[in-house]
Amino acid sequence: MKTELRIASIGNVDSAKSTTISCLSYDILDNGRGEARKKILKHPHEEYTGRTSSITQHFVCKNDKLINFIDLAGHEKYLKTTMTGLSGCYIDYAMVTIGADRGIIGMTKEHMGIAIALKIPIFIVITKIDMSQPDKLKNIIDTTVHLMKCKAAGSKEPIIIQHNDNISKIENWQFKNICPIFLTSNTEGTNLENLKKFIYNLPSRNNWNIQSKNKIFVIDDVFKVKGVGIVLSGIVTEGDLSPGDQINLGPFNGKFKPFIVKSIHDNFRNPIDILTTGNSGCINIKFINSKKENISKKDIKKGMIGILFPKCIKEFDADILILKHPTTITNKYQPVIHCGTIRQTAKINKMNQELLRTGDKATVTFEFLFHPEYLECGNQVVFRDGNTKGIGT
């Protein structure tokens, strides 16, 4: 199978994230009234309001690679959805879009902060340059350059890529201390070719555990197909999956239910014989004790996985860093934990110091409030109540 490259689009609402993905995926231009984004939006209300509210994935085959564009939400109301996408979709790179009509506002810095905290390399696309006066565009570019040079963003050296520039100067940028900034227009097509060339030549960053004896399928969506049954879409993170394989789904309140893989489809709905490590697709499943178990689509939630050797935990230790908190954090503090596709409230049971403030590091013991989850050592954890409050491992 082809190597899969996963690119997330982040940034504030109305900064043309969905439109940019649509123009790149379908090789089209927008008409200035949202024609392009209609092709990729998932729900009718998204088209009506112009706001993405869910995680959608769009696939393009280029240069022997499968490019997976992951469109995330920009509105503050859907921050938890965006955090789930950034922490749980195994993102290789994040594309930060900034509208030249508005500049860096709203959730732009919040999204960038999460991506930087999760060590995801970012590149910046300033969209709608046809709608901005030259002096306003210059101000937005200067602000972006200043933001990327600051210590919190990793002291990057920004390189502006214009329409007629040679992009060879940003080759292997993720190994250097630079940050590419593309100036684009989705209605006039300005600089889109450079952006496509840049994205389609990026290498995959994920180091998959190919030697693992385990089989792990991380679920990102569930469907009930008439005449077929339950279909799970997701990504294989360990081992390979083939029709006839028997693995376990869960945790359902700490228990796992065995199932058989009936068939597998790739992201273009073609039946395939094997889903290899690091690739996403859909599997049709049948529970072994289906009459006894009676599991329906609504019982399968995000955060569940298909796994050969099942285990789950209620309590875990994490080394954390407080990014920002208005007061102090003490024992019994209850944030929402984001770890991969897991999203659940947890409380702090133990800390190696009495209280924590912004900038403090500590080792703490978290306990999930409602039910056990599948976690591995070394997983990245983001926690919040409202906006992002801290990160950890």
N, C-alpha and C positions, 0 to 999 in steps of 0.2 A: 504493500500500500504506500501511497505518497506521504511524505512528511507533512504534518499539519502545523501551520503557523497561526497563532491565535492573537488577534489585535483588538483591543477594546477601545471604544471611543468614549471619552469623558469630557466634561466641561459643563458650563452653565446652560440652563434652558434657553432655547432660541439661538444657540450658537452654531446651528446647522450640522449637528452630529449625524443625524439620520440621513439628511440630504447628501452629505459628503460620502457616506458609506454607499448610498444608492448610486451616486455618480461614478464611484470607483468600481462597484460591483457590476453594473450594467452598461458601463461605457456610454452614459447618456449625460445630457445637461438638464438643469432645472429650468422651469419657466418663470421662476421668481414668485410663484404662488403655491409652492408645495407639491408640484406634480411628481417630482422624483421620489420624495419620501413616501408617497402613497404605496410604492412598490414593496416597501419593506416593513411598514407598520403592521402590528399584530391585531390591534383592537380598533373598532370604529371610533371610540371616544378619543383615541390618540390622533386620528386624522382631524376630528372636529376641533380639539383644543390645540393641536400642534405640539403636544407634549408626550414624549415616550414615557410609558409607565411600567414597562416590563423589560426583561432581558430577551433580546432577539438575536439569532445567529444567521449569518449569510455567508455562503460558501462560493469561492471562485477557484478554478484550477488554473494555475499559471506557473511556468518554469519548473515543471515536475513537482510542484508544491500545491498543497491544498490550503488556501488562505481562508481563515475563518474570522470574519468581521463580527465582533460582538458589540451590539448597540445597547448602551446603558442609558439610564434616565438622568436628566439634568436638573429636574426640579427638586427643591429641598424636601418636599413631601415624600419623594421616592428615594431618599438617601439610603435607606436600608436595602433597597433593591440593588442600587449601584454598588454598595459595599459587598453584597452577596456575590455580584458578578465579578468584582475585582479580586475577592479573596477565594472564590470557589470555582472559577472557570479556567484555571491554569493559564493565565494570561502571559504571553511572551513580551508584548510591548503595549504601551498605552498611547493613544493619539489624543492629545488635548486640543480641543477646538475652542477658538476664541473669536467671537463675532466682531468684525471691524466696525460695526455700527454701534456697539455698546462697550466693548473692551472687557477687561478683567473684572467681572462683577459676580455677586451671588456665590454659587457653589464651586466656582473655578478653582480657588485656592484649596478648598476642602478636598475636592477630588484629587488634585495634584498631591496634596499632603498624604492622602491614603496610599496612592500609587508609589510615592517615594518611600513611605514607611514599609510597604510590602516589597521594596527593592525591585519594582518594575521599571525598566528604562522608559522614559517618556520622550516623545517628540511633539512639536507644537505646530498646529495648522491654524493660521489666522484667515478666517473665511470672510466672504462678503466684501472683499476689498473694492469692488465696483460701487459699493454703497457709501463709502467713507471719503470725506474730504482729505486731501494730502496731509494737512497739518494734524488732523485728528488721528489718521493712520500712523503718522510718525510718533505721536504721543503714546499710542497703544504699543507700538514696537518697542519704544524706549522703556515703557513700564515692564513689558515682558522680559526684555533683556536684563533689566535691573533685578527682576524677580528670580531669574535663573542663575544670576551671579551670586545671590545671597547664600549664606552658609547652609541654611535649612534645606535648600534645593540641591546642595552638593557642590556649590561653587562652580557651575558649568560655564563654559565659554560659548555663548549663543552664536550660531552661524545662520545668517538670513539667506534663504534660497528664493531668488526671484524667477520669473518666467523663463529667461534665457540663460540661466546659470548652469554650469556643469556640476552635477551632483557627485562627481567622483571625489570631491573634497570632503564629503562626509561619509566615505566608506569606512566600515568598521567603527562607526561613531560610538557604539555602546561600550567599546573597550578604551575609548579616549574620553577626556574630560570636556566633551562638547555637547551642545544641544541644537539639533536642526530646527529652524523655524521657517515653515513654508507659507508664502503669501498666495492665497488662492481665491478664485471666484467660481462658484458652481453654475452660475447662469452663463458666463462668458467662456468658461473652460480654462481660465488663466491658471497656468502652473500645475494643472491636474496631471499632465503627462509625467512631469518630474516626480510628483508625489507617488504615482502608480509605480514608476520605475524603482523608486526608493523602497516602497513597501514590498514589491514582488521579489526583491533581491535580499531581503532580510533573512538571516539564518534563525532556526528555532533555538530557543534558550533552555527549554525544559530538559532536565536530565532524568530520563525515565529509568526505573529499575527493571531492566530487561531480564536480568538473571533470576528474578524472584520466582519462588515455587508457588506463591499465592496467586490468586486471580482476584482483581478488584475492579469493579465497574461503578463509577461515581455517577449517580443519577442527577440530571438537571431538569427533566420534564417527564410527565406520565400521560399516556393517551389510552383511551378505550376505543378500539377500532371495531366496527360492526363486522361480525363474521370472523374476526381474527382473535380478539381478546385484548389483554393488557400489553401495551408496548411501552418500553422504557427507552428514553433517549439519554445519552450521556457519553462519558469518555472512559476508556480502559487505562488505568494508571499502573497496573501490574499484571503480568502474564498476558495470555492471548485468550480470546473467547471464540468458540466454534459452536455450531448447532449440535445439540445433544449433551453439552456440558451441564453438569449439575452443580450449582452453587447456592448460596443462602442470601436471602433478602432481609434487611432489618436496619437498625433494631426497632422492633415493635415492643415498647416498654421493657427493653432488655433482652428480648428473645429474637431469634432469627428463624425465618421460614424457608425451607428448601424449595428450589424451583429448577426446572429444566429450560434451557435456551432452545426454543423451537426453530427460530429463524433469525437471521441478521440482515439488516439493510444499511448501506452507506448513506451519506448525507444527500445523495441525489436519487434516493429511493431505488437503488439497484440492489438485488439480492447478492450477498457475498458469503464466502465460506469461512472467513476468519476475520476477526477484528483485532488488530495488533496493538501493542502497548503504545500509548500516546495518540491514538486515533479515536475519533468520536463516531457514533452511529446509533442505530436503533436496534433493540432486541425484543423479539416477541417471546413472552414467557408463559409457562404453565406451572402452577404450584402443584407439588407432588401430592399433597393431601388436600386437593382443592375442595372436595365436598365437606371435609371436616373444618378446614380453615376459613373458607368463604371470605377471602380478602378482595375488596373492591378497589377501584381506582382512587377513591377519596382517602383510603387508609394509607396510601403510599405518599410520603411527604418528602420535601427537600431535606437533605442531610442523611437520608437513608442510602445504603450502598448494597451492591451485590458483591459477595465475598466468599472465597473458598474456605478460609479458616476464620470463623467469626469471633469477634470479641467487642465489648463495649464498656465504657466507664462512666461513672457518675461524678467523680472527683479527680482533679488533675492539678499539678504544680506548673506554674509558668513564671518565667523571668520577664518582667514587664517594665515599660517606660511610660510615664504619664506625659502625654503630649500637651494637653491643656485641661485644666479643671478650675472652676471659679473658687472653690473652697478647698477643703481637705478630704482625703479618702481614708476611711477607717474600716475596721472589721465590719462585716455584715453589709457592706456596700454591694448593690445589685445592678450591675450593668447588663446590657445585651451583648452576648459573645457572638462574634462572627469568626468562624474557622472553616475554611473551605465552603461547602454548601450548608453547613450547620448555622442555625440562627436561633439562639435560645437564651433566656435570662439565666444568669448564674450569680451566686453570692460569694463573697470572699470570706472564707472560714479562718484563714491564718495568714499573717504577714510577718516578714522578718524585721519589720520596724513598726513603731506605734501608729504613725500616720504618714500619708503621702501627699505631696503637692506637685504642681506643674514642674516637669523636668526631673523628678525623682525616679530612681530605678529601684526595683525590689523583687524578691521572690515571694509569690503569694500562692495560696491554695484556693482554687475555684471549685464550687460545687454546683452542678446543673440543678435548677429548681424543679423541673417537671419530669424528665425521663433521661435515661443514659444515652450517650452518643458514641459513635465510633471516632476515635482520635488516635493519631500516631505521634511518637516523640519527634520533635523538630517542626511540627506544624506551626504556621504563623497564625497568631490570634490578634484580632482587632476588637476592642470593646468600646461601647458608647452608651450614654443615656442622653438622647437628643443627638448632638453632633459627636464626632469622634473624640474620645477622651484618652485613649492609650493603645499601645501595641505591645505584643510580646511573643514569646516562643514557648 
